[in-house]
Amino acid sequence: MSNFVNMDIFSNYQKHIDKEQEIRENIRIVVREIEQLSKEATITLQVMHADLSKIPNACALARKQIAACAEKYEKLAALLPTGQYYRYSDHWTYITQRLVFLCALVVYLETGSLMNRETAAEMLGLKVRQADGFQLDIEDYLLGVLMLASELSRFATNSVTMGDYDRPLNISHFIGELNTGFRVLNMKNDGLRKRFDALKYDVKKIEEVVYDVSIRGLSKEQQKLQKEQKAEKTN
C-alpha cells in the first residue's frame, strides 16, 4: 500500500516550529532584562514625588539605567532573522513605550521641554529608520510621550504638597501645548487614539490643581500679578 502523505513534510515543519520557539524564548529572556532596567529607572525617578531637591541626582542615575538598555537592544537585534522585525515586535513594544516615557520624563525634569523621537532613539541606542537597524517606531514614541502626561498630572499635585506652587502652572502650559500638538495628528491607530482620548482627563486634573493654587494666591506669578493690580489701583 502506497503512502498518501509524505511524513518528511511534517518533520521539516517541526524543525521550523522549534526554531521559531527558540527565537521567541531568547527574545523573552532579553526583554525581561530590559524590563528589569526599566523598573530600576522607574523606582529611581519616583523620588520626584517626595523630594524635589533629589531630582537632579535621580535623573543622572536614571540616564545610566536607561543607557544600559542600549546593550540589550543590540542583543535583540542580533536575535532577529533579517527582515522579520515586525514578526516579533509584540515582545518588546510595550517595554519600549515605557522606556520612551522614562526618557521623556528625564528630559522634562532636566529641561522642561519635550524630547523628540531622535533623542529618545539615541538614549536607547535605537535608530529612527528601519533601514539603519533596530528602530524606534513613531507609534511607540507617541504612546510613550502620552504616558508622560499622566505622570506629570500626578507630579503637579505632589509639587503643591511639597510647597512648589509654580511648577503646576509650568506643567499646565507644557501639557496644554502637548495636547495641541497631538490634535494636529490624524490618528488612525486604535491604541494611540484611545490613549490620546485619556489625555483630556490629565489636562483637566492639572487645570484643577492650577485653579486651586491660583485662587489661593500661592504661586509667585499670581502674587506678582496681584501686587501689580494693587499698584495700578493705588496710582
C-alpha positions as CSV (number, residue, x, y, z in Angstrom):
1,M,0.0,0.0,0.0
2,S,1.4,3.3,-1.0
3,N,1.8,6.3,1.4
4,F,-0.5,9.2,0.5
5,V,1.3,11.6,2.9
6,N,5.0,12.2,2.9
7,M,5.8,12.4,6.6
8,D,9.1,14.2,5.9
9,I,7.0,17.3,5.2
10,F,5.9,17.4,8.9
11,S,9.4,16.7,10.1
12,N,10.5,19.9,8.3
13,Y,7.6,21.8,9.7
14,Q,8.6,20.7,13.2
15,K,12.1,22.0,12.7
16,H,10.7,25.4,11.6
17,I,8.4,25.5,14.7
18,D,11.3,24.6,17.0
19,K,13.5,27.3,15.6
20,E,10.6,29.8,15.9
21,Q,10.1,28.9,19.6
22,E,13.8,29.1,20.3
23,I,14.0,32.6,18.8
24,R,11.0,33.8,20.8
25,E,12.3,32.3,24.0
26,N,15.7,34.0,23.6
27,I,13.8,37.3,22.8
28,R,11.8,36.9,26.0
29,I,14.9,36.5,28.1
30,V,16.4,39.8,26.8
31,V,13.1,41.6,27.1
32,R,12.9,40.6,30.8
33,E,16.4,42.1,31.3
34,I,15.2,45.3,29.7
35,E,12.1,45.3,31.9
36,Q,14.3,45.0,35.0
37,L,16.3,48.0,34.0
38,S,13.1,49.9,33.3
39,K,11.8,49.1,36.8
40,E,15.0,50.3,38.3
41,A,14.8,53.6,36.4
42,T,11.1,54.0,37.4
43,I,11.9,53.5,41.1
44,T,14.8,55.9,40.8
45,L,12.6,58.7,39.4
46,Q,9.8,58.2,41.9
47,V,11.8,60.5,44.3
48,M,10.4,63.4,42.2
49,H,7.1,62.9,44.1
50,A,8.7,63.1,47.5
51,D,11.8,65.4,47.4
52,L,12.3,68.0,44.7
53,S,15.9,68.5,45.7
54,K,16.9,64.9,44.8
55,I,15.6,65.2,41.2
56,P,18.9,66.1,39.5
57,N,20.7,63.1,41.0
58,A,17.8,60.8,40.2
59,C,17.9,61.9,36.6
60,A,21.6,61.3,36.3
61,L,21.2,57.8,37.7
62,A,18.1,57.1,35.6
63,R,20.1,58.0,32.5
64,K,22.7,55.4,33.3
65,Q,20.0,52.8,33.8
66,I,18.3,53.7,30.6
67,A,21.6,53.7,28.7
68,A,22.2,50.1,29.9
69,C,19.2,49.2,27.7
70,A,21.1,50.0,24.6
71,E,23.2,46.9,25.0
72,K,20.1,44.8,25.5
73,Y,18.5,46.2,22.3
74,E,21.7,45.2,20.5
75,K,21.2,41.6,21.7
76,L,17.6,41.7,20.5
77,A,18.7,42.9,17.1
78,A,21.2,40.1,16.8
79,L,18.5,37.5,17.5
80,L,16.2,38.7,14.7
81,P,16.2,37.0,11.4
82,T,16.7,39.5,8.6
83,G,13.5,41.4,7.6
84,Q,11.4,40.0,10.4
85,Y,11.3,42.9,12.9
86,Y,7.5,43.2,13.0
87,R,7.1,39.4,13.3
88,Y,8.5,39.5,16.8
89,S,7.9,43.2,17.8
90,D,5.0,42.4,20.0
91,H,7.5,41.1,22.6
92,W,9.2,44.5,23.1
93,T,6.6,47.0,22.0
94,Y,5.2,47.9,25.5
95,I,8.5,48.0,27.3
96,T,9.9,50.3,24.6
97,Q,7.0,52.6,25.1
98,R,7.6,52.5,28.8
99,L,11.3,53.4,28.2
100,V,10.4,56.3,25.9
101,F,8.2,57.6,28.7
102,L,11.1,57.4,31.2
103,C,13.4,59.1,28.7
104,A,10.8,61.8,28.2
105,L,10.4,62.2,31.9
106,V,14.1,62.6,32.5
107,V,14.4,65.2,29.7
108,Y,11.4,67.1,31.0
109,L,12.7,67.2,34.6
110,E,16.1,68.4,33.3
111,T,14.9,71.0,30.7
112,G,11.2,71.4,31.0
113,S,10.8,70.6,27.3
114,L,9.5,67.7,25.1
115,M,12.0,65.1,24.0
116,N,11.9,64.4,20.3
117,R,12.0,60.9,18.7
118,E,15.6,61.2,17.7
119,T,16.7,62.0,21.2
120,A,14.7,59.0,22.6
121,A,16.3,56.7,20.0
122,E,19.7,58.0,20.9
123,M,19.2,57.4,24.6
124,L,18.1,53.8,23.9
125,G,20.6,53.0,21.3
126,L,17.9,52.7,18.6
127,K,17.5,54.0,15.1
128,V,14.8,56.1,13.6
129,R,14.9,54.4,10.2
130,Q,14.3,50.7,9.7
131,A,16.9,50.6,7.0
132,D,19.5,51.6,9.7
133,G,18.8,48.8,12.1
134,F,16.6,48.1,15.2
135,Q,14.3,51.2,15.1
136,L,12.1,53.2,17.4
137,D,8.6,53.2,15.8
138,I,6.8,56.5,15.7
139,E,3.7,55.0,17.4
140,D,5.9,53.7,20.3
141,Y,7.4,57.2,20.7
142,L,4.0,58.9,20.7
143,L,2.5,56.4,23.2
144,G,5.5,56.9,25.5
145,V,5.0,60.6,25.4
146,L,1.3,60.2,26.3
147,M,2.4,58.2,29.3
148,L,4.3,61.3,30.4
149,A,1.1,63.4,30.7
150,S,-0.3,61.1,33.3
151,E,2.9,61.2,35.4
152,L,3.1,65.0,35.2
153,S,-0.6,65.3,36.3
154,R,0.4,63.4,39.5
155,F,3.6,65.5,39.8
156,A,1.6,68.7,39.6
157,T,-0.5,67.7,42.7
158,N,2.5,66.5,44.7
159,S,4.5,69.6,43.9
160,V,1.9,71.7,45.7
161,T,2.1,69.4,48.8
162,M,5.9,70.0,48.7
163,G,5.5,73.7,48.6
164,D,6.3,74.3,44.9
165,Y,3.3,76.4,43.8
166,D,4.7,77.5,40.4
167,R,5.5,74.1,39.0
168,P,1.8,73.1,38.4
169,L,1.5,76.2,36.1
170,N,4.6,75.3,34.1
171,I,3.2,71.7,33.8
172,S,-0.1,73.1,32.7
173,H,1.5,75.1,29.9
174,F,3.5,72.1,28.8
175,I,0.6,69.7,28.8
176,G,-1.6,72.2,27.0
177,E,0.9,72.5,24.2
178,L,1.3,68.8,24.1
179,N,-2.4,68.4,23.8
180,T,-2.4,70.9,20.9
181,G,0.4,69.1,19.2
182,F,-1.4,65.7,19.3
183,R,-4.6,67.3,17.9
184,V,-2.6,68.1,14.7
185,L,-2.3,64.4,14.1
186,N,-4.9,62.3,12.3
187,M,-4.7,59.2,14.5
188,K,-6.0,56.0,13.0
189,N,-4.1,53.7,15.3
190,D,-6.7,52.5,17.8
191,G,-4.3,52.2,20.8
192,L,-2.9,55.6,20.1
193,R,-6.3,57.2,19.7
194,K,-7.6,55.7,23.0
195,R,-4.6,56.9,24.9
196,F,-4.9,60.3,23.4
197,D,-8.6,60.4,24.5
198,A,-7.4,59.9,28.0
199,L,-5.1,63.0,27.8
200,K,-8.1,65.3,28.3
201,Y,-8.5,63.9,31.8
202,D,-4.8,64.6,32.6
203,V,-5.4,68.2,31.3
204,K,-8.4,68.6,33.4
205,K,-6.7,67.3,36.6
206,I,-3.8,69.7,36.1
207,E,-6.1,72.6,35.4
208,E,-7.9,71.9,38.7
209,V,-4.6,72.0,40.6
210,V,-3.6,75.3,38.9
211,Y,-7.0,76.7,39.7
212,D,-6.7,75.8,43.4
213,V,-3.3,77.4,43.6
214,S,-4.4,80.5,41.8
215,I,-7.5,81.3,43.9
216,R,-5.4,81.0,47.0
217,G,-2.7,83.3,45.6
218,L,0.0,80.8,46.3
219,S,2.1,81.0,43.2
220,K,4.8,83.6,42.8
221,E,3.4,84.6,39.4
222,Q,0.0,85.0,40.9
223,Q,1.4,87.1,43.8
224,K,3.3,89.3,41.4
225,L,0.1,89.8,39.4
226,Q,-1.8,90.8,42.5
227,K,0.8,93.3,43.5
228,E,0.8,94.8,40.1
229,Q,-3.0,95.1,40.2
230,K,-2.9,96.7,43.6
231,A,-0.2,99.2,42.4
232,E,-2.4,100.1,39.5
233,K,-5.4,100.8,41.7
234,T,-3.2,102.9,44.1
235,N,-2.0,105.0,41.2
